């Protein structure tokens, strides 16, 4: 089932059909190419070709470097790992749900997870959240089999440490449920010191491997990476200092984002949540609850983005599966969690909390279907298993319909790949570490071209007459890509700069479109004639 879902995603949206996105995809791809060009970047990876140390840890770029070496600097080389990790996460979530409530719960957890539109859509992009979640869920699934086994606890900690080396402190979303597996509430630590210590020591030892490697092979970068680990990625995100306004979201952002993304499965998740509250003495139910509540901890940080929620989504799929099992077993009862989830996810309140509110019609249909199933089970107990199966299949099919509608649509196809192919010969003699072009989503072009470039302007470096003068005077800049729609990050200068490009440089947009056989969304200029 999981493999069939991944195959469907690939058929509907092949990994290479969309251009590389000039945020993290471009950065991670560039890190991978840096590692292939110079092994020192394996210890101290840079976000720009041949540049200074960046702010992203090395494990994920190292994995991508293997893929880029095998497949070349293509979009698919960056994205297939996301699909593999999603399949592993689905299997791990199924394992945990099966331990908590039986094999059918595991089957339902996997099915509900892979039919979530948010999962299918996010699995199309390269992001460090994918390996982080796969490593963390693998550790939880392994430890859940025998929570008091010291060796398993150490192995789980080591996997969490590897997750830290993918996405730093976001690993806490998976580390907290690992601790919950070992320590029941109010029971103290008697008899639990050994596995807990093994978990912590295993995680810390692996997480510190990178800093140890920096100290051994690039000691001059140690202060930089210490600042990245403890200041930039933790303290700065907590306070929001130094981040553009679009990163700063209200405290309710993560809840409303979840309510929107899980609108069909939320009633079942509420029932699963309610059923597990009574089982806090059991390791896996307790861990699932802590895992699902992880976004509450993230809400303390002023810096927020929807991608950070991904490591918690498998827990909500597992809760929904347990809700189905509760219906099938006749254990579904009205309760405070159900009422709270229904009211808090209602579009008017969700809008007031901030973030994307769920569509009212879909929200109402989901809760109405859930209420009908609950009434049917109460009136006809013999039908409770059929009611649970019917509700689960309906929700999965509803998600699958949205997936089939959404995935064939190109989410990012401005023509960057074709532009890079045209600019490659012109920039081939440029120093890869020297800025040689200006473009929207410059990290995407850095990956394609293996040459350093810059944005026109960003909230961090705003456009100004002085910036225009610097760009115009820098003769090392050989190519200029402009976004006329003003929709791509950092991609448009002012009218004075555009006039300079039109009169003082050579436009090759028509040549690029002729080679591509289609229209592209950007304009391309070069100094001198094109090659």
C-alpha positions in Angstrom: 0.0 0.0 0.0 2.7 2.5 1.0 4.8 1.6 -2.1 1.7 1.9 -4.3 1.0 5.4 -2.9 4.6 6.5 -3.6 4.4 5.1 -7.1 1.2 7.0 -7.7 2.9 10.3 -6.6 5.8 9.7 -8.9 3.4 8.9 -11.8 1.4 12.1 -11.2 4.3 14.3 -10.4 7.7 13.0 -11.5 10.6 14.3 -9.3 12.1 16.2 -12.2 9.0 17.9 -13.5 9.4 21.1 -11.4 12.4 23.4 -11.3 14.5 23.5 -8.1 13.1 25.9 -5.6 15.6 28.6 -4.7 15.2 28.3 -1.0 16.4 25.1 0.8 16.4 22.9 -2.3 18.9 25.2 -3.9 21.0 25.5 -0.7 21.0 21.7 -0.1 21.8 21.0 -3.7 24.7 23.5 -3.7 26.0 22.0 -0.4 26.0 18.6 -2.1 27.9 19.9 -5.2 30.4 21.6 -2.8 31.1 18.3 -1.1 31.7 16.6 -4.5 34.1 19.4 -5.5 36.0 19.6 -2.2 35.9 17.2 0.7 36.5 20.0 3.2 32.8 20.9 2.7 31.8 17.6 4.2 33.1 19.0 7.5 32.1 22.6 7.1 29.5 22.8 4.3 28.8 26.1 2.5 25.5 27.4 1.1 27.2 28.9 -1.9 29.6 27.4 -4.5 33.1 27.3 -2.8 32.0 29.7 -0.2 32.3 30.2 3.6 30.7 27.8 6.1 26.9 28.1 6.1 24.2 27.4 8.7 23.0 23.9 7.8 24.5 20.7 9.3 26.2 18.2 7.0 24.4 14.9 7.1 21.6 15.6 4.6 23.9 17.3 2.1 26.3 14.4 2.3 23.4 12.0 1.5 22.4 14.2 -1.4 26.0 14.3 -2.7 25.9 10.6 -3.2 22.7 11.0 -5.2 24.0 13.9 -7.3 27.2 12.0 -8.1 25.0 9.1 -9.4 22.3 11.1 -11.2 24.0 14.4 -12.0 22.8 17.9 -10.8 19.2 17.3 -11.6 15.9 17.9 -9.7 15.3 14.2 -9.3 18.7 13.7 -7.7 17.6 16.0 -4.8 14.0 14.7 -4.4 14.0 10.9 -4.6 15.4 10.6 -1.1 12.3 12.5 0.2 10.0 9.8 -1.3 12.1 7.0 0.3 12.0 8.7 3.7 8.2 9.1 3.4 7.8 5.4 2.8 9.9 4.6 5.8 8.0 7.1 8.0 4.7 5.5 7.0 6.0 2.0 8.0 7.4 3.3 11.3 4.1 5.0 12.2 2.2 1.8 11.3 4.5 -0.1 13.6 3.8 2.2 16.5 0.0 2.2 15.9 0.0 -1.6 15.7 1.8 -1.9 19.1 -0.7 0.5 20.6 -3.9 -1.0 19.2 -3.3 -4.0 17.0 -2.4 -4.8 13.3 -5.5 -3.1 11.9 -4.5 0.1 13.6 -1.1 -0.1 11.9 -2.6 -0.7 8.5 -5.0 2.3 9.0 -2.2 4.6 10.2 -0.1 3.9 7.1 -3.1 4.3 4.8 -4.3 7.6 6.4 -0.7 8.9 6.3 0.0 8.3 2.7 -3.3 9.7 1.5 -2.9 13.0 3.3 -2.5 15.7 0.7 0.1 17.5 2.9 2.3 14.4 2.9 2.0 13.7 -0.8 2.8 17.4 -1.7 5.7 17.8 0.8 7.2 14.6 -0.4 7.8 16.2 -3.8 10.5 18.5 -2.5 14.0 18.1 -1.0 13.9 19.0 2.7 15.9 18.0 5.7 12.6 17.3 7.6 12.3 14.1 5.6 15.5 12.3 6.8 15.0 13.8 10.3 11.6 12.3 10.5 12.6 8.9 9.0 15.5 8.6 11.5 13.4 9.6 14.4 10.4 7.4 13.6 12.8 4.4 13.0 14.3 5.0 16.5 10.8 5.2 18.1 9.6 2.1 16.4 12.7 0.2 17.4 12.6 1.3 21.0 8.8 0.7 21.3 9.4 -3.0 20.9 11.3 -3.2 24.2 11.4 0.2 25.9 13.5 -0.9 28.8 16.2 -2.5 26.7 19.4 -0.4 27.2 20.9 -1.2 23.8 17.7 -0.3 22.0 17.6 3.0 23.9 21.2 3.7 22.9 20.4 2.9 19.2 17.3 5.1 19.3 19.4 7.9 20.8 22.0 7.4 18.0 19.3 7.7 15.3 18.0 10.9 17.0 21.5 12.2 17.0 21.7 11.6 13.2 18.4 13.4 12.9 20.0 16.4 14.8 22.7 16.4 12.2 20.0 16.8 9.5 17.8 19.6 11.1 19.3 20.5 14.4 16.9 21.2 17.3 13.8 20.2 15.4 14.7 16.7 16.5 13.1 17.5 19.8 9.7 16.7 18.2 10.9 13.1 18.1 13.2 13.1 21.1 10.4 14.0 23.6 8.3 10.9 22.7 11.4 8.8 23.0 11.8 10.0 26.5 8.1 9.4 27.1 8.5 5.8 26.1 10.9 5.3 29.0 9.4 7.5 31.8 5.8 7.2 32.8 4.2 10.2 34.5 4.7 10.5 38.2 6.7 7.2 38.5 10.1 8.7 39.1 13.3 7.3 37.5 13.9 4.2 39.7 14.8 1.4 37.5 14.8 3.6 34.4 18.1 5.4 34.7 20.0 3.0 32.5 17.8 3.1 29.4 17.2 6.9 29.8 21.0 7.5 30.2 21.7 5.3 27.2 19.2 7.3 25.1 20.6 10.6 26.1 24.3 9.6 25.8 23.7 7.9 22.4 22.0 11.0 21.1 24.5 13.5 22.4 27.5 11.4 21.3 26.3 11.2 17.7 25.1 14.8 17.6 28.5 16.1 18.7 30.3 14.2 15.9 30.1 17.1 13.6 31.6 19.6 16.1 34.3 17.0 16.8 35.1 16.7 13.2 35.2 20.5 12.8 37.6 20.7 15.8 39.8 18.1 14.3 39.8 19.2 10.6 38.6 22.8 10.5 39.3 24.3 13.9 38.9 27.8 12.6 35.2 27.2 11.9 34.4 25.8 15.4 33.2 29.2 16.8 31.0 29.6 13.8 29.3 26.2 14.1 28.9 26.6 17.8 27.0 29.8 17.1 24.9 28.1 14.5 24.0 25.3 16.8 23.1 27.3 19.9 22.5 30.9 18.9 21.2 31.0 15.3 19.2 27.8 15.3 17.9 28.0 18.9 18.0 31.4 20.5 17.4 33.5 17.4 14.4 31.4 16.3 13.0 31.6 19.8 13.2 35.4 19.8 12.7 36.1 16.1 15.8 38.3 16.1 17.2 38.9 12.7 14.4 37.2 10.8 12.2 38.9 8.2 8.5 39.5 9.1 7.2 36.6 7.1 8.9 34.2 9.4 7.2 35.6 12.5 3.8 33.9 13.0 1.2 34.1 15.9 1.1 31.3 18.6 -1.9 29.6 17.0 -0.2 29.2 13.6 0.8 25.5 14.0 -2.6 24.5 15.3 -4.5 26.2 12.5 -2.1 24.8 9.9 -2.7 21.3 11.3 -6.4 21.8 11.4 -6.3 22.8 7.7 -4.0 20.0 6.6 -5.8 17.3 8.6 -9.3 18.6 8.2 -10.7 15.2 7.1 -8.8 13.1 9.7 -9.0 15.5 12.7 -12.3 14.1 14.2 -10.7 10.6 14.2 -7.5 12.0 15.7 -9.5 13.7 18.4 -11.2 10.4 19.3 -7.8 8.7 19.2 -6.4 11.4 21.5 -9.3 10.9 23.9 -8.9 7.1 24.0 -5.2 7.4 24.7 -5.5 9.8 27.6 -6.8 6.8 29.7 -3.7 4.8 28.8 -0.9 7.1 29.9 0.7 4.2 31.9 1.4 2.4 28.7 4.6 3.4 26.9 3.5 3.6 23.2 0.1 5.4 23.8 2.0 7.9 26.1 4.7 8.5 23.4 2.1 9.0 20.7 0.4 11.7 22.8 3.6 13.5 23.5 4.6 13.2 19.9 1.3 14.7 18.7 1.6 17.6 21.2 5.0 18.5 20.0 3.8 21.5 18.0 2.8 23.1 21.3 6.6 23.3 22.1 7.3 24.7 18.6 4.6 27.4 19.2 6.9 29.0 21.8 9.3 30.0 19.0 8.4 33.2 17.2 9.9 31.9 14.0 7.5 29.4 12.4 6.9 27.7 9.1 4.6 24.9 8.0 7.5 22.6 7.1 8.5 22.3 10.8 5.2 20.5 11.4 6.0 17.6 9.2 7.8 15.5 11.9 4.6 15.5 13.9 2.2 14.6 11.1 2.8 10.8 11.4 1.7 11.0 15.1 -1.6 12.5 14.0 -2.1 9.8 11.4 -1.6 7.2 14.1 -4.1 9.0 16.4 -6.6 8.9 13.6 -6.0 5.2 13.1 -6.6 4.6 16.8 -9.8 6.6 16.5 -11.0 4.2 13.8 -10.2 1.3 16.1 -12.1 2.9 18.9 -15.2 3.1 16.6 -14.8 -0.4 15.5 -14.5 -1.7 19.1 -17.5 0.4 20.3 -15.3 2.5 22.5 -16.2 5.9 20.9 -17.8 8.1 23.5 -18.5 11.9 23.6 -15.8 13.7 25.6 -14.1 17.0 26.2 -11.3 16.4 23.7 -13.8 15.9 20.9 -15.6 19.1 21.7 -12.4 21.1 22.1 -11.0 19.8 18.8 -14.2 20.5 17.0 -14.5 24.1 18.3 -10.8 24.9 18.0 -10.7 23.8 14.4 -13.9 25.6 13.3 -12.9 28.1 10.5 -14.0 31.3 12.4 -11.9 30.5 15.5 -9.0 29.1 13.4 -8.9 32.4 11.4 -8.8 34.3 14.7 -5.9 32.2 15.9 -3.8 33.0 12.8 -2.7 30.7 10.0 -4.8 29.0 7.2 -8.3 28.1 8.4 -9.8 24.9 7.0 -12.5 25.3 4.3 -15.9 25.5 6.1 -17.7 23.0 3.8 -15.0 20.4 4.2 -14.7 20.9 8.0 -18.5 20.6 8.4 -18.6 17.5 6.2 -15.8 15.8 8.1 -17.4 16.3 11.5 -20.9 15.4 10.2 -19.6 12.1 8.8 -17.9 11.4 12.1 -21.1 12.2 14.0 -23.1 9.9 11.7 -20.7 7.1 12.2 -20.8 7.6 16.0 -24.7 7.5 15.9 -24.7 4.4 13.8 -22.4 2.6 16.1 -24.5 3.6 19.1 -27.8 2.4 17.5 -26.5 -0.7 15.7 -23.5 -2.1 17.6 -23.2 -5.0 15.2 -22.3 -2.6 12.5 -19.5 -0.8 14.4 -16.7 -2.6 12.6 -18.3 -1.9 9.2 -18.9 1.7 10.3 -15.2 2.1 11.2 -14.0 0.6 8.0 -16.4 2.7 5.9 -15.4 5.9 7.6 -11.7 5.2 7.2 -12.0 4.3 3.6 -14.1 7.4 2.9 -11.6 9.7 4.5 -8.6 8.0 2.7 -10.4 8.3 -0.6 -11.3 11.9 0.1 -7.6 12.6 0.7 -6.6 10.6 -2.4 -9.0 12.5 -4.6 -7.3 15.8 -3.5 -3.9 14.2 -4.2 -4.9 13.2 -7.7 -6.2 16.7 -8.3 -3.2 18.5 -6.9 -0.1 16.6 -7.9 -0.3 16.9 -11.7 -0.2 20.7 -11.3 3.3 22.2 -11.7 4.0 24.1 -8.5 7.3 25.6 -9.7 8.1 25.7 -13.4 9.4 29.2 -14.4 12.1 27.8 -16.7 15.2 28.0 -14.4 16.5 24.8 -15.8 16.4 26.1 -19.4 17.9 29.4 -18.4 20.8 27.7 -16.6 21.4 25.5 -19.7 21.7 28.7 -21.8 23.9 30.5 -19.3 26.2 27.5 -18.6 28.7 28.3 -21.5 28.8 32.0 -20.6 29.7 31.3 -17.0 31.9 28.3 -17.5 35.1 30.3 -17.1 33.9 32.3 -14.1 35.4 31.5 -10.7 32.7 29.3 -9.0 33.0 31.2 -5.7 32.9 34.7 -7.3 29.4 36.3 -7.9 28.7 36.1 -11.6 25.0 36.6 -12.0 22.0 38.2 -10.4 18.7 36.3 -10.3 15.5 35.4 -8.4 15.8 32.4 -6.2 19.6 32.6 -6.7 20.3 29.3 -4.7 18.5 27.4 -7.5 20.8 28.8 -10.1 23.8 28.1 -7.9 22.8 24.4 -7.9 22.2 24.2 -11.6 25.3 26.3 -12.6 27.7 25.5 -9.8 28.5 29.2 -9.8 27.9 31.8 -7.1 25.2 34.4 -7.6 23.1 36.9 -5.7 19.5 38.1 -5.4 18.4 41.5 -6.7 17.1 42.4 -3.3 15.5 40.7 -0.3 14.0 41.9 3.0 17.5 41.5 4.5 19.3 43.4 1.7 16.6 45.8 0.3 16.8 47.5 -3.0 18.4 50.9 -3.1 20.2 53.3 -5.6 23.4 52.2 -3.9 22.8 48.6 -4.6 21.9 49.3 -8.2 25.2 51.2 -8.6 27.1 48.2 -7.1 25.5 45.7 -9.4 26.0 47.9 -12.5 29.7 48.6 -11.6 30.6 44.9 -10.9 31.8 43.7 -14.3 32.2 40.2 -12.9 28.4 39.9 -13.1 27.8 38.4 -16.5 24.2 37.4 -16.4 20.9 38.9 -15.1 17.6 37.1 -14.7 14.6 39.3 -14.0 11.1 38.2 -12.8 8.6 40.5 -14.5 5.7 39.0 -12.4 7.4 40.0 -9.1 6.4 36.7 -7.6 9.7 34.9 -7.1 11.8 35.7 -4.1 14.5 38.3 -4.7 13.9 38.5 -8.4 13.0 42.1 -9.5 14.9 45.4 -9.6 13.3 48.8 -10.1 12.4 50.4 -13.4 15.7 52.2 -13.6 17.6 49.0 -13.4 15.3 47.4 -16.0 15.9 50.2 -18.4 19.7 49.8 -17.9 19.4 46.1 -18.7 17.3 46.7 -21.8 19.7 49.4 -23.2 23.1 48.3 -21.8 23.0 44.5 -22.0 21.9 41.8 -24.4 18.6 40.1 -23.9 18.5 36.4 -24.7 15.0 35.5 -23.5 13.9 34.7 -27.0 16.8 32.3 -27.5 16.1 30.5 -24.3 12.4 30.1 -25.2 13.4 28.9 -28.7 15.6 26.2 -27.2 13.0 25.3 -24.6 10.2 25.2 -27.1 7.9 27.1 -24.7 7.4 30.4 -22.9 9.3 31.0 -19.6 8.4 33.2 -16.7 11.6 35.2 -16.5 13.7 37.6 -18.7 17.4 36.9 -19.2 20.1 39.4 -20.0 23.9 39.0 -20.5 26.8 41.4 -20.8 27.9 41.2 -24.4 26.7 38.7 -26.9 25.4 35.3 -25.8 27.3 32.2 -26.7 
